[in-house]
Amino acid sequence: DNVAFFAGAARHLQGSAAAEWDGAHTSMIRREPVGVVGSIAPWNYPLQMAMWKILPAIAAGIPAGVVNVVVGEGPVAGEALVSHPTVRMVSFTGSTPVGKRVASLAIEGLKRLHLELGGKAPFVVFDDADLDAAVQGAVAASLINAGQDCTAATRAYVQRPLYDAFVSGVADVMGTVRLGDPLDANTDLGPLVSRRQQQRVAEFVERAVAAGARVVTGGSAPGGALSGGAYYEPTLIVDAAQDSEIVQSEVFGPVLVVLPFDTDDDGIALANDTPFGLAASAWTRSLSRGMRASREIEAGCVWINDHIPIVSEMPHGGVKASGFGKDMSTYSFDEYTIVKHVSVEVTDVVRKDWHRTIFGQRS
């Protein structure tokens, strides 16, 4: 779908033109390729997100045969790519700490930057929401790709009248999730990317419990036939403090924290109370309530009554510590092209009006 979209969108990449704005000139705007782009894709969606970067660069215009794949460890291959003098732009998707390192290296060469960094997406459930839909949506959005998704629902804020029922419902649905081989059609949730990531997620949960939070369901690696893999159970946590690590930091695993709120203002304030701003969702039957949330929640994308779907025609990118710039959509061409003003003199007059600033009022 991404390939088809950019193949078509490239045909509509346009500049603009102006008539004789001063009587002597006409102007046009050209969009030209930014130059060599160093694109660094993450491990959680390596092919998909590589395409998000490669396709707009190709569509913007590059010579044939100059797409090269560089494989290596980030501190070696990545830093060499970002620092290379021929690279004019760096497009990076990954964690916020690594993004800061990429930015510091790129700025030394005054390179254009596009950063899609970490997320801690809030899932805000107002008291008029469809409870069944919100419960189902929360489980699906928190467990997608085993929670290894920057836009995954990681912290649910539920207005107090629905809080207990929501927690109970999510726990029940999480209890039906089937862990197993991701190639098995009967599997709902596969493993994490590595044992190292499994241990990282487990330590987040352990620290949350030590800080006073409570695990409602999950909270450990499964035993039995799955004990040899990097699996982690769907995990629901409550009673965490808003300023705790489990609420503020990106876990990147199948872990959902649920907190209550009282007023709409409280819910939106809590949703904004992390460094991140990649994505969010609001669940309500009220259009005005949903639209207010979309205006006031600080995120690059706000879904209303859904969470996760992304399409090629719409931009994807964050604000705050989640970075800047857009993947996908025609907005991505703003990242991969430069704007050039072309001015054409149309009078054929030898001595221009502005020459009097040098020669004075000569006949």
PEMOSUL-V29182 format. One record per residue. RES is the residue in one letter. SS is DSSP state (~ for helix, > for strand, _ for the rest). PHI is phi in radians with two decimals (none if undefined). OMEGA is omega as a letter, one per 40 degrees, with the letter a starting at -180 (none if undefined). Layout:
# PEMOSUL-V29182
RES&SS&PHI&OMEGA + RES&SS&PHI&OMEGA
This chain:
# PEMOSUL-V29182
D&_&none&i + N&~&-1.06&a + V&~&-1.09&a + A&~&-1.08&a + F&~&-1.10&a + F&~&-1.21&i + A&~&-1.08&i + G&~&-1.36&a + A&~&-1.13&a + A&~&-1.06&i + R&~&-1.28&a + H&~&-1.96&i + L&_&-1.27&a + Q&_&-2.21&i + G&_&-1.78&i + S&_&-2.54&a + A&>&-2.41&i + A&>&-2.25&i + A&_&-1.28&a + E&_&-1.20&a + W&_&-1.19&i + D&_&-2.19&a + G&_&1.49&a + A&_&-2.15&a + H&>&-2.35&i + T&>&-2.22&a + S&>&-2.24&i + M&>&-2.50&i + I&>&-1.98&i + R&>&-1.87&i + R&>&-1.90&a + E&>&-2.14&i + P&>&-1.01&a + V&_&-1.23&a + G&_&2.10&a + V&>&-1.18&a + V&>&-1.95&i + G&>&-1.66&a + S&>&-1.87&a + I&>&-2.09&a + A&_&-1.73&a + P&_&-1.50&a + W&_&-1.37&a + N&_&-1.34&i + Y&_&-2.40&a + P&~&-1.11&a + L&~&-1.37&a + Q&~&-1.02&a + M&~&-1.34&i + A&~&-1.12&i + M&~&-1.13&i + W&~&-1.02&a + K&~&-1.70&a + I&~&-1.22&a + L&~&-1.11&i + P&~&-1.15&i + A&~&-1.16&i + I&~&-1.15&a + A&~&-1.11&i + A&~&-1.16&i + G&~&2.09&i + I&_&-2.38&i + P&_&-1.11&i + A&_&-1.11&i + G&_&1.45&a + V&_&-1.94&i + V&_&-1.52&a + N&_&-2.17&i + V&_&-1.78&i + V&_&-1.91&a + V&_&-1.95&i + G&_&2.96&i + E&_&-1.26&a + G&~&-0.94&a + P&~&-1.10&a + V&~&-1.80&a + A&~&-1.15&a + G&~&-1.11&a + E&~&-1.18&i + A&~&-1.13&i + L&~&-1.15&a + V&~&-1.14&a + S&~&-1.53&a + H&_&-1.13&a + P&_&-1.15&a + T&_&-1.43&i + V&>&-1.36&a + R&>&-1.69&a + M&>&-2.55&i + V&>&-2.14&i + S&>&-2.02&a + F&>&-2.21&i + T&>&-2.13&a + G&_&2.99&a + S&_&-1.27&i + T&~&-1.12&i + P&~&-1.04&i + V&~&-1.21&i + G&~&-1.04&i + K&~&-1.13&i + R&~&-1.16&i + V&~&-1.03&a + A&~&-1.10&a + S&~&-1.15&i + L&~&-1.27&a + A&~&-1.15&a + I&~&-1.19&i + E&~&-1.07&i + G&_&-1.76&a + L&_&0.88&a + K&_&-1.50&i + R&>&-1.18&a + L&>&-2.19&i + H&>&-2.29&a + L&>&-2.15&i + E&>&-1.98&a + L&_&-1.92&a + G&_&-1.16&i + G&_&-2.52&i + K&_&-2.61&a + A&>&-1.12&i + P&>&-1.41&a + F&>&-2.21&a + V&>&-1.73&a + V&>&-1.93&i + F&_&-1.46&a + D&_&-1.27&i + D&_&-1.80&a + A&_&-1.24&i + D&_&-1.27&a + L&~&-1.07&a + D&~&-1.07&i + A&~&-1.15&a + A&~&-1.15&i + V&~&-1.09&i + Q&~&-1.04&a + G&~&-1.12&a + A&~&-1.15&i + V&~&-1.14&a + A&~&-1.09&a + A&~&-1.31&i + S&~&-1.54&a + L&~&-1.82&a + I&~&-0.98&a + N&~&0.93&a + A&~&1.01&i + G&~&1.37&a + Q&_&-1.57&a + D&_&-2.55&a + C&_&-1.12&a + T&_&-1.74&a + A&_&-1.00&i + A&>&-1.23&a + T&>&-2.05&a + R&>&-2.42&i + A&>&-1.73&i + Y&>&-1.90&a + V&>&-2.12&i + Q&>&-1.07&a + R&~&-0.92&i + P&~&-1.04&a + L&~&-1.80&a + Y&~&-1.02&a + D&~&-1.07&a + A&~&-1.15&i + F&~&-1.14&i + V&~&-1.04&i + S&~&-1.09&a + G&~&-1.14&i + V&~&-1.11&i + A&~&-1.06&i + D&~&-1.11&a + V&~&-1.20&i + M&~&-1.03&i + G&_&-1.16&i + T&_&-1.65&a + V&_&-1.23&a + R&_&-1.71&i + L&>&-1.53&i + G&_&2.92&a + D&_&-1.07&a + P&_&-1.14&i + L&_&-1.52&i + D&_&-1.52&a + A&_&-1.10&i + N&_&-1.52&a + T&_&-1.52&i + D&_&-1.71&a + L&>&-2.37&i + G&_&-1.63&a + P&_&-1.42&i + L&_&-1.30&a + V&_&-1.17&a + S&_&-2.82&i + R&~&-1.10&i + R&~&-1.07&i + Q&~&-1.19&i + Q&~&-1.01&i + Q&~&-1.14&i + R&~&-1.07&i + V&~&-1.11&a + A&~&-1.04&a + E&~&-1.20&i + F&~&-1.02&a + V&~&-1.15&i + E&~&-1.06&i + R&~&-1.19&i + A&~&-1.11&i + V&~&-1.12&i + A&~&-1.09&a + A&_&-1.50&i + G&_&2.02&i + A&_&-1.33&a + R&>&-2.22&i + V&>&-1.54&i + V&>&-1.47&i + T&>&-2.62&a + G&_&1.38&i + G&_&1.61&i + S&_&-2.78&i + A&_&-1.44&a + P&_&-1.23&i + G&_&-1.72&i + G&~&1.14&a + A&~&-1.12&a + L&~&-1.64&a + S&_&-1.15&a + G&_&-1.47&a + G&_&-1.88&a + A&_&-1.64&a + Y&_&-1.49&i + Y&_&-2.52&a + E&_&-1.17&i + P&_&-0.99&a + T&>&-2.18&i + L&>&-2.03&a + I&>&-2.13&i + V&>&-2.27&i + D&_&1.11&i + A&_&-1.53&i + A&_&-1.40&a + Q&_&-1.00&a + D&_&-1.59&a + S&_&-1.37&a + E&~&-1.03&a + I&~&-1.15&i + V&~&-1.58&a + Q&~&-1.64&a + S&_&-1.92&i + E&_&-1.35&a + V&_&-1.53&a + F&_&1.11&i + G&_&-2.79&a + P&_&-1.39&a + V&>&-2.23&i + L&>&-2.13&i + V&>&-1.82&a + V&>&-2.06&i + L&>&-2.28&i + P&>&-1.53&i + F&>&-2.51&a + D&_&-1.76&a + T&_&-1.74&i + D&~&-1.01&i + D&~&-1.01&i + D&~&-1.09&a + G&~&-1.07&a + I&~&-1.21&i + A&~&-1.10&i + L&~&-1.15&i + A&~&-1.03&a + N&_&-1.50&a + D&_&-1.56&i + T&_&-2.51&i + P&_&-1.21&a + F&_&-1.62&i + G&_&-2.81&a + L&_&-1.56&a + A&>&-2.66&a + A&>&-2.82&i + S&>&-2.47&i + A&>&-2.20&a + W&>&-2.07&a + T&_&-2.88&i + R&_&-1.58&a + S&_&-1.68&i + L&~&-1.08&a + S&~&-1.14&i + R&~&-1.14&i + G&~&-1.13&i + M&~&-1.19&i + R&~&-1.09&i + A&~&-1.06&a + S&~&-1.13&i + R&~&-1.31&a + E&~&-1.70&i + I&_&-1.35&a + E&_&-1.50&a + A&_&-2.77&i + G&_&-1.28&i + C&>&-2.50&i + V&>&-2.21&i + W&>&-1.55&i + I&>&-2.05&a + N&_&1.12&i + D&_&-2.87&i + H&_&-2.81&i + I&_&2.04&a + P&_&-0.96&i + I&_&-2.28&a + V&_&-2.16&a + S&_&-1.06&a + E&_&-1.33&a + M&_&-1.97&a + P&_&-1.31&i + H&>&-2.29&i + G&_&3.01&a + G&_&-2.05&i + V&_&-2.29&a + K&~&0.99&a + A&~&-1.33&i + S&~&-1.56&i + G&>&1.77&a + F&>&-2.72&a + G&_&1.70&a + K&_&-2.21&i + D&>&-1.63&i + M&_&1.04&a + S&_&1.12&i + T&_&-1.22&i + Y&_&-1.12&a + S&~&-1.16&i + F&~&-1.13&i + D&~&-1.10&i + E&~&-1.33&a + Y&~&-1.77&i + T&>&-2.26&i + I&>&-1.93&a + V&>&-1.67&i + K&>&-2.03&i + H&>&-1.58&i + V&>&-1.95&a + S&>&-1.98&a + V&>&-2.03&i + E&>&-1.36&a + V&_&-2.03&a + T&_&-1.71&a + D&_&1.08&i + V&_&-1.38&a + V&_&-1.24&a + R&_&-1.71&a + K&_&-1.35&i + D&~&-1.00&a + W&~&-1.29&a + H&~&-1.11&i + R&~&-1.11&i + T&~&-1.17&i + I&~&-1.85&a + F&~&-1.73&a + G&_&1.33&a + Q&_&-1.55&i + R&_&-1.57&i + S&_&-1.44&none
